[in-house]
Amino acid sequence: MLEKIFPYTAQRVEAVQAFWAVYMLERRLSLGLGIPFSIQDSYIDRSIYTIDLANPLLTSLLQWTRLAGKTWHALNNQIEKTYESRVDEINYLDYEITHWFDKLPEEYRLRDTASWTLHPPLYYHSVFFVRKTHLQNLIYRPILQLPVTAGQHEPTLLKAIEISRDTVRTLYRLNEQTPLIRTHPMFFQQLLLTAFGNLLLAVVGTGPKIRNSTRTEFDMFLQLFQLLSSECAALRRTWQRLQGLRDLHTRLGHSDRSTHTPHRNASDAPFHATNSLSFDDIFPDVDLSSTLQSTTDSSDYTGVEAETQNPICVLEGFVDLEDLFDFPFLDIPS
């Protein structure tokens, strides 16, 4: 079919690249907004995958895009699943994502931070890291949203928290040693906010032990996002809403001391949240009504009550839709 429509090889390659661009953009849009995607993998002619592409990075990114589709299904089909089946699905998805990253050619992967002095990361190195950790942070979020069952799967909860912490640490060091984040702030902001959303869930949904272990990464995020907002006008509005989190640990510490019960089982302490915070407690400087208005004006979504119960939903609504997809085609420098 393609040969009839595009008789010349160069035309076919260009047409296929345009199709894959739409395919990847739709998956990323669906993943970011939670809306269904139209181009199902089963609809795609398998022969298209055999067409040689000029960009060697595209094959690996297409594999990631299929994983993004699986992640979307996992996140949006939770209603009839037991907690145990969710954990099993998350563990398998995490295995697939890690396996995809480990199979990448070594020259595509972001090296350990210890080697960055001799081998500074390039943009395409960071892109594959962003893709991997973005999916991992997303698939583990349901675990952090269910703190009452956290004790049943302690290793899974701790892994979810460690992934978000490692993400923030790596991005912070990447900004310290390279200009990549400062030159592509809108590309990195989605992962940064996703990881911080998980970190925030851990801070407000667990006990003092885990909360205190995240303090360094929590402060790293605030420092990094403040820097980015000073250099990128599109992120300035987001930073204005996040400034109220500067003293969140202090307020939670006061709450822990005021609600301390000496007879509580010490083994429950890492996972037990001694207090429940409202949206105003977490974001004291945010006008909730205006925030919800700005995030629901152009949609049919009516779950305002659900958003007021979950500050993470509102946090992710701070960034405008058109800013989510700063994703230029990648070329390996010669």
N, C-alpha and C positions, 0 to 999 in steps of 0.2 A: 504493500500500500504506500509506504513512504517513498519507494523508488518511483512510483507513478507520479506522485505529487511533487517530489523534489528529485529530479533526475540526476542532479550533480551532488557529489559527495559533500562538498563544502556547504551546500544548501541543507542537506540532511542533518549534518552536524549542528549547524546553527539552529535549525528547527527543534532538534532534540534538546539542545541546551536551553532554549526558550521554554520548552515544556517542563523540563526539570526545575527551572527557576520558579515557575508558577506552582509546581508540585511542592517544592520545599517551602515557599512562602505561605501556601495555604496551611500546611502542617504546623508551621510555626505560629501562624495566626490562630489556628484552632487550639494549640497548646497554650498560648498566652491568654486567650479569652474563654477557654472552656466550651467553645461552640463546635458543632460537628463539622467534619471536613467532607467534601464531595468526592474527591479523587481517591477512591479505594484502591489498595494495591492490586486487588483481583481484577480491576478494570484495565490495567496496563498490559499491553501486548509484551510478552516476555522477550520478543526479538529486539525491542527497543534497548534493552539492557546490553545487548551485544554490540551496539554501535560504538565504535572507538571515539572517545571524547578527547578534545584537545587539552582539557584541563585535568591533570592527573589527580587533583584533590577531589574532584566531583564524585568519583565512585565512592570514596569513604564518606562523604557528606550525604550521599543518597542512602547508604546503609544506616547512618544516624537518623535520617528522616523516617525510615520505616520503624525504627525504635521509638521515635517520637509519636508515631501513630499508636503503637502498643501502649505507650505511657498515657496517651489521651484516654484510651479505652479503660485502662486500669483506674484512672482518676475519676472517670465519669460513669462508672458502673459499679458503685459500691453499695447500693441499697440492700441487695439481698445476700450479701456476702457476710460470713462470720468473720470475727476478728482474726482467727487463725488462718482462714483462707486468704485474707488480705495480706497477712505477713508472708505467707508462702509465695503469693504473687509478687510482692515487693522484692523478696529475696531472689526470685528467679529473674525478674527484670534487672535487678542490680548486677546479677551475674552476666546477663547478656550485654549490658552497657559496658561493664568492665572488660569483658571479652572483646567487644568491638574496639575499645581503646587500645588494649594490649596487642591486638593484631595489626594496628596501624604501623606503617614503616617507621623506623626509629627517628628518621629525620622529620617526621610530622609531629611527634609528641613533645610536650613541654618537659624539659629535663628537670631533675631535682634542683631545688633552689641553690644548693651548694655549688653547682657548676655554672651558674649564671654569669659569674665574673669572667670566666674563660669563654663561655658560649652564650652570649646574650640571646634571650628569646626573641623570635620574630613574630610578626602579627599572626601568621597562619599557625604557628605553634600554640598561641594563646586561644585561637578559635576552636581547636579541637579540645583543649582543656575546658573551655566555656561550654561547649556542647555536652561533653560528658558530665560535668558536675551540675549543669542545669537540670538534666534529666534525673540525676541522683537526688538532688535536693527536692525535686517535685514528687518523686515516688515515695519518699520517706515522710512527706508532710502529714499524711493521714495518721501516722504513728504519733506524731507530736500533737495532733489535735485530739487525741484520746488519752489524756493523762491518767484517767481512772483505771485503765487497763495496763498502764505502762509496766507495772511490776511483774506482769505475766511474761513479758518479753523484754527483760532488762537489756540483753545484748543488742537487740534491734533498736531500742530507744537510744542507747548510748552511741550506736553507730550513726543514727540519724543526726544526733547533735554533733558528733565529731566531723561528719561530712560538711555541715554548715560552718563549723569553726575553721576547718582546713581551707574551705573555699575563701572565706574572708581573709585568712592569713596569707594565702597565695596571692590574691589580688592586691593586698596591701604591699607585699614585697615586690610584686610586679611593678607597681607604681613607684616604689622606691628606687628600683634599679633600671627601669626603662620608661620611655615616654608613651608607651602603647595606650594605657588607659586614658591619659590626658588627651591624646590625639584621636581616640575613638570612644569618647565617654558614653555615647548613646548605645553603642554595641555592648559595653560591659555592664551598664546600669541594670539591665534586667536580671542578670545572674546575681549581681550584688544585692539587689532588693529581695530576690527569691531566697538567697542564703540568709539574709538578715531576717526575713519573715520567719524562717524556721528557728533562728536564734532567739527571736522575740517570743515565739511560742514556748521555747525551752525555758526562757527567763521567767515568764509569768505563769507557766503551767507545772513547774517542778519545784522541788524544795531548795533550801539555801545551798546545799553542797554542790549540786549541778549548776545552780545559778551563779555561784561565785567562780566556778571553773570557766565560765564563758565571759567573764568580765573583760579580759584582755581583747578578745575578738570583738566584743560589743563596742568597746572604745575605738578599736581600729576602724570599724565600719563608719562610725560617726566622724572620725577625723578624715577618712578618705572621701566620704560623700560630701562633707563640707568643702573640701578642696575642689572636687569636681563641680560642685554647684557654683563656686566662685569663678570657674572658667567656662561654664556652659549654662547659658540662660535658660535652656529647657529644663534643667534640673533644679533651678533656683526655687521654684514653687514647691517642689518636693522637699527640699531642705528646710524651708520655712515650717513645714508641718512636722518635721522630725526633730526639731531642736528641743522640744519638750521631753525627749527621751534622755537627755544628758544626765539627769539626776534620778533616773528610774531605779537603778540599783539601790540608791540611798533610800528612796521611798519604800521600796520593797523590804529593805533591811529593817526600817522602823516598824513596818507592818509585821514582819516575822517576830520581832521582839515583843510587840504588843499582844500578839496572839499565841505566844509560845506556851505549849502544854508539856510539862516535864514528864508526863506519863506516856507520851507517844512512843510507840515501838521504834527504836532507832533504825531498824532495818528498812522502815518505810520512808525515812527522812529524805533520801535523795530524790524521791519521786512525788512526794506529797506537797501540794501547794497549800500553804497555810492560810492563804487569803484569796479572794476573788476580786479582780480589778475591773472596773467599768472602762468604757472607751475614754471618758473624760480623765480617768486616773492615768491612763497610758499616754494620751495625747492631749494634755491640758491646753495647748495653744491652738487647737484645731476647731474650726466652726463645722461641726458634723453635718448640719443641715445643708450648708453650701457645698460641702464635699460630696455628699450623696447626690445632690442635685446635679453637680457637674459630671458625675459618673453614670447617671441614669437618664439624662435628657434625651440621648440619641438611641435608646434601646427600649425593648419591650419588657425588660427585666423588672419584676415587681417585688423582689425579695429584699426590701429595705430592712425589714426586721432582722433578717438573717445577717445582713452586713453589720448592723449595729451590735450584734452579738459577737462578731468576728473581726477584730481590728486588722487582721492580716488582709482581708478582702479590700478594705478601704485603703490600706497602705499601698497595695499594688495598683489601686485606681488613681494614685497621685500622678502617674506618668501618662502623658497623652498617648493615644493609640498610634499616631503617626511616628512617634519616637521609638517604637518597639522594634523596628525592623531595619536598623542601620547594619546591613549585611552585604557589603560589596563582594563581587566575585573575587576569588582569591587566585593569585598567581605566585608560583614559586620563583623567587628572584634568581636570575642566572648568575 
